[in-house]
Each structure stands twice: as C-alpha cells, then as structure tokens.
C-alpha cells in the first residue's frame, strides 16, 4: 500500500512538473498580457519602428510599442528587439544594482503577484533563456548568442 501511495505522489509530481514546463502563449501569456499590458501595448499602439521614430510623443500618450499578437510579442524576446521583454519586466534580482525593469511594476498590485507573473513569463521564455542581451553588443554587454537564442521556447 505504501508503494502505491508513493507511486501516486511521484506520478502527480511529474504531472505538475510537466504542466509547469508547458506554459503557452494562448493559455497563460495572452490572458496575463490582456490583463496587465493591453492598455499601453494594444492594437491602438504603434508598431516598434513607428514607436522608435517618435518615442517621446508616444510615451506622452502612454503608448508603448504594439504587442497585441504572438508575432509582435516574441519580437521583443528574440529579434529584432532581443531581450527587451526581459529587460523591461525583470525584477532586478539578477543584475548588478538590483534595479527592476521599468515595466516590472505593472506585473501586479503586490510583490507576490508580480513575482508570480514574472515566474510565469520566465517559464514561457524558457529555462536559461531569460537574457538581457540585445541583438548587437551595447557597451560592456555582448550581443545575444546563437546558443542563447536556441534556449528561447515561447510556445504558442
């Protein structure tokens, strides 16, 4: 009987671990994005190129770059704006100085909610893929590598 109980716990543990690794855009990220990000990054926002041409104008309007589709959102993970999602949403615990990204505060009303939502995003991006590197080197920060890009998961 003890073996059966232990076996059930092991199977349940594997099932929970499998679910935790299977974070998808449709099931997990899109609802979070709609709740926390759509007001500034929705269909009424400019595409990245347009945003970069007149950043001050759009920031005054409380509009960031458009991210209302899967394709638009992942461009802020991999390319062309590599690492932007990670730099903006990170809690700062893994960087010198510990300064959170400028959008971290919008991940939730409490520290607990922000940490939970950040963890979900990190799972979606992929184990060891939460990198701040840009497509091209900037200052002392090297460009993102092929090996780093290979770790990105962002399941649909």
Helices and strands as residue ranges (DSSP letters): H 2-21, I 25-29, H 30-36, H 38-41, H 48-53, H 55-60, H 70-74, H 84-89, G 104-107, H 111-125, H 146-150
